[in-house]
Amino acid sequence: MTPFLTLPARGAVLALAFVPSLIGCARTAVARGASPSPVVTRIVTHVVTHDAKLIGSAVGGARITIRDVATGRVLAEGRHEGATGDTKRIMQEPHVRGGTLFTTPDGARFDASVALSAPTMVDVVAEGPLGYPDQMVRTSKRLVLVPGRDVGGDGVVLELHGYVIDLLAPDTTTTHARATALTVRARVRMLCSCPTQPGGMWEVREVLARLLRDGAVVREVPLAYAGEASTYAGELPIPEGGTYVLELLAATPERASFGVVRRRITVAGARSR
């Protein structure tokens, strides 16, 4: 019976021997449970046009917002600005896994430092180009940021699709005399300001001028390349005097790239109603 009785005694001694260690573990757990100090963490963001270059200062840049998903709190915001990047590296050279495409001394980027106390799920949102407020598009990525683990190099890359369109003619701020047609000229560029032209590095499959009244298309003509980079022109028939919406549409469906701009235009000689 003695061995049987001594086993619990030994077990009791062992348990007592572990008490200081358990107390120490408890103290450590309390220390670890305290709120850790925030760690400043760097995150680089690049915003690029689909099948083209960085969206930089030439078109007003892009707005970047980094937001905590759980709380909705904005951790950082600012403007993505700079040059459009190295054309040869981005568009022509073979891409090597792990290499950098967009990181150049003058290339557009948004470089932020955020204070993180724990791994944090964030949304990184890009809106632009800011120089074309009625043509801005938006995209975002959701990812985890970890305190002290800087995101450098190309960092978070966000891609925007589309074109920016400038109406060069007619002047929509004046009333136009009654005529059989309006001469329409438009400049169509990639969102990054890169030029388009047939057979060039960047093309636009279709450019249309449309005349709308009460939401319905009453006239539509294609605009042809006018011989100058990014410029397209055509003659748009006017059915009668009145107030219309002139709509310019650029489209390359196979690349999911589109652009649209609308301006109100008034032609003299409206019929009385």
N, C-alpha and C positions, 0 to 999 in steps of 0.2 A: 504493500500500500504506500510505502514511503515514496517510491519514484513517482507514483500517480499524484501524490500530494505536492511534490516539489515542482512538478511541471507548471501548475498555475502560479506558484510562488515565483518561479523564474520568469514566467510571462509577465507577472506584475512588475517585477524589477525592470524588465525590458521596456514595459509601457512607461514606467516612471522615467527611465533614461531618455525616452523620446519627448517628454514634456517640454524641456527647454527648446528643442528643435522645432516643435510644433508652434510654440509661442513666437519663435523667430520667424517662421513662415507666415504666421498671421500678421506680424508687424510688416513683413515685406509686402504681403498682399494689400494691406492698407496703404502703404506707400505707393504701390503701383496703381491703386485705385484712384489716387488723387489726380486732378486734372493736370496733364503734362503741359509744359510750356510750349507755346506755338513755335514752330520752326519755319523760317522764311524759305520758301521753295520757289525756284525759278521755272517758268513755263514759257516756251517760245511757240508762237502760232504763225503759220503762213497761210494766206488765202490766195488761191490760184484759180484762174479761169479754166474750165474744162477744156482740154486740148490746147491750152495756150499758156500764158505766163502769169506772173504775180499781179494782183490788183493793187496798184500803187498810187502815188500822189497825182499822177497825170489825170486820173479820173476821180480824184477826191479821196482815194483810199477806201477802207472798209471799217465799220465799227465792230469791235470785238467785246464780248461780254462773257466773263467766266462766273458761273453761278453755282452755289451749293444746291444740289438737288433736294436734299432733305429739308433744308430751312428756307430755301429761296433767296438766301442772302447773296448779294453780289460781292464776289471776292476780288475781282479786278475788272476794269473796263478801260477802253482807250481806242486809239486809231491805229490801224494797220497801214503804214505808209512807207514810202521809199521808191526805189526804182523797180522795174518789172522783172529784173533778173537776167541771167546769162542765157541768151537765146540758144546758143550752141549746146550748152549743157542740158537745158530743159527740153528742147525740141528735136535735136539732131543726134547727139551722141547716145550710144546704147546705155541704158540705165543698169547700174550695177547694184545688186542687193546690198543694203547697208551704206551705200554712198549717199551723198547729199546733193540734192538738185537745186535747192532754193537758197541755201546759205551763202551769201556773198556780202562783202563789206557794205555795199550800198543797196542791197536788195530789200524790198519791202518786207516788214515783219512787225509783229507785236510781241514785245518782250516784257513779261509781267513777273512780279514777285508777289506771292501770296503767303499768308501766315496760316500754317496748318498744324493742328494739334493731334490729328489722327488721320488715317486713310479716309479720303473724302471723295464721294461720287460727285462729279461736276458736269455741267453742260457748258461747252465752249461754243458760242454762237457768233456767226459772222453775217453782217448785213452790208451790202454795197452794190455798186459803187456810190459813195456819198455825193459825188458831184452830179449824179442823176437821180434826184430824190423820187421822181415819178417812175423810175425804171429799176429801182433797187430790188434785188433778190436776197434770199436768206437761206442759210444752211447751218447745221450744228452737228456736234459729236458729243457723245456721253462717254466718260471714262473715269477711272479712279486716279486720283493724285495721292502720293504718299509723302509725308513730311520728310524733307531733306533729300529726296530723290529728284534732282533737277531734270527737267525735260528740255534738253538742248538740241543742237543740230537743226534738222528740219522741223523737229518738234511735232506739234499737232498740225496736220495739213487739212485745210477745209477747202472744198471745191465748189465754185459757183458756176452755173450754166447760163449762157446767153450772150446777147449783143447789146451795145448801147447805140442809140440812133439819134442823130442830130438832123432836124429839119432845116435845110439850107434855103429852100424856096418852096412855096411862096411865103411872103411875110404875113403871118396870121394876126398881126396887131392892127392891120388896117382893113378897110372895106375895099374889095376888089371890084373893078368895073366888070359889067357883064361881058363875058367872052365865051367862046365855044369850048375852051379848054384852059386848064391851069398847068403851067410848067412846074413840075415837082422835082426837086433835087434833095437827096438825102445822103448823109454820111453814116455808114454802118461799120462799126468796129467791134472787135471782141471786147468783153467787159474790162480787160486789162489795158485797153486802148490800142492793141495790136491791129494793124491794118488788114483789110480784106480786099481780095481781088481774084478774078478767075485765074486758076493755075498757080496762085501764090501759096505761101505757107498756110495762110488762113483764108478760107472761102466762106461765102454765104450762098446757100443753094437757091434761095428765092427771096426777092424783095418786092413787095406789093404796096401800091398806094390805093387806099379805099376812101370813098366818100360815103358817109353815113348820115342819115336823117331819121330822127326818132328811133334810133337803135338799129335800123335796117340798112344794109349795104345797097346803095343805089348805083354806084359805079366802082369798078375795080380795074386797075391796069398794072402790069408788071413794070418794074423799073429796071432798066438795063445798065450795065457797067458803063460809066461815062468817060473812061480813059484815064482817070485820076484815082490814085489809091483811095479806097473806101467810099468812092462817090458813085451814086446811082441816080438815073434821071428818067423821066417819062412825061407824057402829056395825059392829063386826067380830064376827061370830058365833064362839063358842068351841065346838068339837065335844065336848070333854071336858076334864077336868083334866089337868095335865101341864106339861112344860117345852117351850116353843116359841121360835122366833125370829120376832120381829115385824119385818117389813121394810116400809119406806116408800119408794116409788118416785115420782119426778117425771120427766115426760117431755114434751118438745116436739121430736119427731123432725125436723120440717122445718127446725129451726134447729140440729140436732145437739146439743141441750142435754138433759142427763139428770142426775139425782142419785139417790143411794140411801144409806140408812142402815139398819143392823140392830141390834136390841137383843134380848137374851134376856129372856123373860118367863115367870113361873111362875104357874100357876093351880091352886088347891087342888082336891083330889078326883081325883087321878090314879088310874087303875085299876091294881091290882097285876098284875105280870107274872110 
